[in-house]
Amino acid sequence: MFRPSVVFVLLGLCLALFPSATAGQKKTPERPKPRKYRLVWADEFDYKGPPDPRKWGFETGFVRNKELQYYTGRPENVRVEDGMLVIEARREKFRNPEFTNRKDKNWRLNRAFARYTSASLTTRGRADWLYGRIEVRARLPRGRGAWPAIWMLGSNEENANRLADGEIDIMEHVGFEPAAIYGTVHTEAYNDSKGTQRVGRTEIENPAGEFHVYAIEWTPEKLDFLVDGRVYYSFPNERRTRAEWPFDRKFYLKINSAVGGEWAGREGIDDASFPQLFAIDYVRVYQSK
């Protein structure tokens, strides 16, 4: 979710916004679990209302990457309906309660109002895992400026160094590349500040119009990144130091939909695309039998 500083190419034009999060979509028959795994955690979103507080917490405020949205836990921005989790990025004027003054050098504090709102969910403090298969079936938001992400961070509460703990970006997408999906790892040795980040990229059909399954398979030997069961990138454990492979500790999950920022905002924002809807059918975590 913290992005590389390379230049990406516009692949196509944004299409018209779907009128609702679930219109015209039905849940597919439940897939059998992978044979070598057992299901250890899941949210099927087979209820209605706010996300299950036993499983999910929220980030709030202006959080990272100089993104334009203010994250909230309001039902306008995040809810479970029709058997799916819906994260709704909205174009609206929203007061920043942490505002100080416009000259403050902290970008989180010098904005009196946000122009957009959205939501970011996390399992931090509720659930984390070491190794296994993490998969999410989702339909992505459409529109220039959209930046949905499914990602993981190390659970080491004592270490404030994100790179030392590691980051796994299971899925990232930016609206100005309508077909592209990215999977990335960030570590002390491999990161965007050094220009050494390790990133995989693939293109799929209509990620904002159809549901796809985004997953990683994580073992002591490697991280595989998959879309619809197909591995498109692998990151091996080179068995050097933790600077290259910090992925031997538990990680927790985040799911969010950002607006603009240092990557997704490079081609501007299409205000006509709002609300931008990120629909998640299920989240499942498997571990070896």
Phi and psi in degrees as a GROMACS rama.xvg file:
@    title "Ramachandran Plot"
@    xaxis  label "Phi"
@    yaxis  label "Psi"
@TYPE xy
-92.3396  117.553  PHE-2
-95.7588  151.893  ARG-3
-66.6147  154.925  PRO-4
-98.8918  36.8475  SER-5
-96.5002  161.667  VAL-6
-91.596  129.691  VAL-7
-106.998  156.776  PHE-8
-105.529  137.549  VAL-9
-67.2881  124.793  LEU-10
-99.2266  -22.085  LEU-11
-174.474  176.867  GLY-12
-89.4931  145.335  LEU-13
-68.8892  143.333  CYS-14
-96.512  176.396  LEU-15
-66.7193  148.581  ALA-16
-71.2865  136.92  LEU-17
-70.4727  141.071  PHE-18
-71.1778  -22.073  PRO-19
-150.655  168.844  SER-20
-69.2065  -28.1287  ALA-21
-125.101  4.76172  THR-22
-59.2117  131.557  ALA-23
70.4276  10.9537  GLY-24
-118.543  138.887  GLN-25
-121.772  149.232  LYS-26
-65.6542  136.577  LYS-27
-73.6031  157.973  THR-28
-55.2896  143.582  PRO-29
-62.1532  131.027  GLU-30
-76.3218  144.296  ARG-31
-67.2142  145.548  PRO-32
-69.7997  150.56  LYS-33
-54.1379  139.695  PRO-34
-61.3098  -34.7519  ARG-35
-87.3629  2.58641  LYS-36
-119.952  160.799  TYR-37
-122.637  144.38  ARG-38
-73.237  125.968  LEU-39
-116.089  -17.4663  VAL-40
-161.418  142.826  TRP-41
-162.226  155.589  ALA-42
-133.311  114.064  ASP-43
-91.7547  -7.10339  GLU-44
56.5222  41.3675  PHE-45
-94.4896  44.3637  ASP-46
-146.989  -175.997  TYR-47
-135.496  141.138  LYS-48
120.194  -148.112  GLY-49
-72.1877  156.249  PRO-50
-57.6025  147.536  PRO-51
-55.7254  114.184  ASP-52
-68.0538  -14.6531  PRO-53
-73.9256  -19.5625  ARG-54
-111.371  -28.5539  LYS-55
-130.234  139.169  TRP-56
-117.37  178.902  GLY-57
-124.388  145.056  PHE-58
-88.8495  147.461  GLU-59
-134.131  152.339  THR-60
95.8381  -169.112  GLY-61
-81.9027  122.123  PHE-62
-111.58  -50.912  VAL-63
-158.234  165.489  ARG-64
59.8088  18.0328  ASN-65
54.1592  35.5774  LYS-66
-70.4101  159.905  GLU-67
-92.085  -16.017  LEU-68
-83.794  150.899  GLN-69
-101.56  121.699  TYR-70
-79.3636  135.284  TYR-71
-134.173  172.293  THR-72
-110.97  18.3623  GLY-73
-69.6132  151.424  ARG-74
-63.4572  -22.8921  PRO-75
-62.8164  -27.5641  GLU-76
-104.567  -24.4425  ASN-77
-152.982  131.95  VAL-78
-165.136  164.469  ARG-79
-111.34  124.149  VAL-80
-151.05  147.311  GLU-81
52.637  35.2625  ASP-82
75.8465  18.2857  GLY-83
-140.443  150.585  MET-84
-82.0379  129.434  LEU-85
-118.412  121.892  VAL-86
-105.929  120.113  ILE-87
-114.322  113.067  GLU-88
-85.2803  125.794  ALA-89
-118.984  145.944  ARG-90
-93.4426  108.904  ARG-91
-162.098  157.114  GLU-92
-85.6022  123.053  LYS-93
-133.876  125.715  PHE-94
-69.4642  136.241  ARG-95
-91.6023  107.336  ASN-96
-68.5159  -13.11  PRO-97
-97.459  5.8911  GLU-98
-59.4579  134.882  PHE-99
-109.371  -71.8953  THR-100
-158.109  162.063  ASN-101
-69.9746  -14.8875  ARG-102
-92.4918  -4.0131  LYS-103
-59.9339  133.827  ASP-104
-74.7604  -14.3377  LYS-105
-83.3931  115.234  ASN-106
-63.2083  -22.7325  TRP-107
-73.8278  -20.3504  ARG-108
-107.614  -13.7467  LEU-109
-97.3739  11.7807  ASN-110
-110.758  116.268  ARG-111
-70.1628  -33.0867  ALA-112
-137.734  151.154  PHE-113
-95.5165  148.633  ALA-114
-90.9616  -13.7699  ARG-115
-141.057  154.082  TYR-116
-129.826  156.877  THR-117
-162.786  -161.653  SER-118
-142.897  151.494  ALA-119
-136.693  119.58  SER-120
-103.912  150.242  LEU-121
-145.809  147.874  THR-122
-95.9334  7.87602  THR-123
-55.7041  131.657  ARG-124
79.8125  -4.09683  GLY-125
-118.871  -41.3568  ARG-126
-156.549  138.522  ALA-127
-151.417  164.597  ASP-128
-146.514  154.047  TRP-129
-120.604  113.368  LEU-130
69.6202  162.865  TYR-131
124.89  -166.785  GLY-132
-117.058  123.327  ARG-133
-113.388  123.767  ILE-134
-136.6  145.607  GLU-135
-136.655  126.379  VAL-136
-97.6381  121.808  ARG-137
-149.88  156.781  ALA-138
-115.68  130.477  ARG-139
-88.211  157.248  LEU-140
-70.2078  154.349  PRO-141
-112.225  138.847  ARG-142
132.409  142.393  GLY-143
-59.8899  131.592  ARG-144
103.022  -16.6828  GLY-145
-71.4677  141.73  ALA-146
-145.047  73.5146  TRP-147
-77.0959  149.497  PRO-148
-149.242  143.649  ALA-149
-124.498  115.549  ILE-150
-151.99  171.352  TRP-151
-137.045  146.762  MET-152
-128.429  152.909  LEU-153
-65.2957  143.956  GLY-154
-89.2212  8.47203  SER-155
-68.1119  99.549  ASN-156
-67.8282  -22.7193  GLU-157
-82.3086  -14.4963  GLU-158
-110.86  116.631  ASN-159
-86.4606  -0.0757734  ALA-160
-86.9346  104.212  ASN-161
-58.1563  -40.9419  ARG-162
-69.7879  -35.9839  LEU-163
-64.6482  -35.7798  ALA-164
-82.36  -22.8367  ASP-165
91.049  156.222  GLY-166
-142.308  136.471  GLU-167
-121.352  113.688  ILE-168
-95.0788  99.0873  ASP-169
-65.2175  -41.0772  ILE-170
-152.068  129.858  MET-171
-134.379  149.497  GLU-172
-149.127  141.015  HIS-173
-121.415  141.916  VAL-174
-63.5789  -25.105  GLY-175
-80.9038  -1.14297  PHE-176
-122.794  80.9674  GLU-177
-59.9021  -24.4576  PRO-178
-104.788  -7.6945  ALA-179
-89.6317  139.798  ALA-180
-126.518  137.153  ILE-181
-119.466  141.884  TYR-182
-127.346  130.222  GLY-183
-141.573  149.281  THR-184
-118.145  144.821  VAL-185
-126.016  128.209  HIS-186
-141.44  178.407  THR-187
-62.2887  -36.3277  GLU-188
-83.3524  -33.0323  ALA-189
-119.52  102.105  TYR-190
-158.101  165.144  ASN-191
-69.295  -29.1063  ASP-192
-65.0961  -27.2901  SER-193
-97.0664  -8.1757  LYS-194
72.0269  23.131  GLY-195
-115.33  10.908  THR-196
-56.4419  150.514  GLN-197
-108.062  115.634  ARG-198
-138.524  139.377  VAL-199
-111.432  150.574  GLY-200
-139.186  139.129  ARG-201
-143.529  163.595  THR-202
-118.242  138.442  GLU-203
-131.874  167.145  ILE-204
-82.8251  120.075  GLU-205
52.1966  57.5753  ASN-206
-65.0508  -20.4946  PRO-207
-92.0516  -5.01232  ALA-208
-115.538  -16.5152  GLY-209
-132.906  156.15  GLU-210
-82.562  139.879  PHE-211
-134.967  158.374  HIS-212
-103.286  118.626  VAL-213
-105.644  132.081  TYR-214
-151.837  160.012  ALA-215
-125.414  150.787  ILE-216
-118.327  119.099  GLU-217
-119.454  117.592  TRP-218
-128.566  173.379  THR-219
-63.317  -17.8181  PRO-220
-93.1825  -30.7736  GLU-221
-168.524  169.038  LYS-222
-117.839  120.949  LEU-223
-103.092  136.849  ASP-224
-109.807  130.207  PHE-225
-130.616  149.466  LEU-226
-128.591  124.864  VAL-227
51.939  40.9708  ASP-228
82.7405  -0.586575  GLY-229
-104.023  124.845  ARG-230
-75.8622  123.797  VAL-231
-114.833  -8.17086  TYR-232
-158.406  141.396  TYR-233
-130.351  137.638  SER-234
-117.577  111.911  PHE-235
-84.1936  152.947  PRO-236
-82.5108  108.878  ASN-237
-81.0471  -3.21908  GLU-238
55.5154  47.302  ARG-239
-102.319  -87.0254  ARG-240
-135.021  176.145  THR-241
-66.245  -18.1533  ARG-242
-62.7731  -31.1805  ALA-243
-92.7986  -34.5777  GLU-244
-137.423  86.7549  TRP-245
-90.5807  13.5013  PRO-246
-91.5485  42.9234  PHE-247
-118.507  22.5818  ASP-248
-133.955  170.658  ARG-249
-69.9896  146.765  LYS-250
-126.713  149.773  PHE-251
-110.708  166.802  TYR-252
-107.569  145.393  LEU-253
-130.606  145.15  LYS-254
-136.008  124.411  ILE-255
-148.847  165.803  ASN-256
-133.266  105.377  SER-257
-93.2449  169.309  ALA-258
-130.209  123.657  VAL-259
67.8867  -147.649  GLY-260
97.9857  -171.863  GLY-261
-67.6911  -22.9325  GLU-262
-108.993  -61.0862  TRP-263
-65.3511  -21.6539  ALA-264
-87.3651  2.34003  GLY-265
-64.2339  -28.6761  ARG-266
-105.855  16.6367  GLU-267
83.3308  -176.967  GLY-268
-127.587  132.071  ILE-269
-90.4014  98.3869  ASP-270
-65.7036  -21.3445  ASP-271
-72.1137  -12.1046  ALA-272
-84.9335  -4.48753  SER-273
-87.4187  148.06  PHE-274
-72.3529  144.327  PRO-275
-96.716  123.732  GLN-276
-113.374  125.583  LEU-277
-110.851  110.985  PHE-278
-108.698  126.582  ALA-279
-116.494  118.727  ILE-280
-75.902  -45.7941  ASP-281
-159.239  161.492  TYR-282
-127.893  127.342  VAL-283
-134.431  139.239  ARG-284
-122.886  125.316  VAL-285
-116.499  149.373  TYR-286
-133.463  162.926  GLN-287
-59.8436  144.412  SER-288
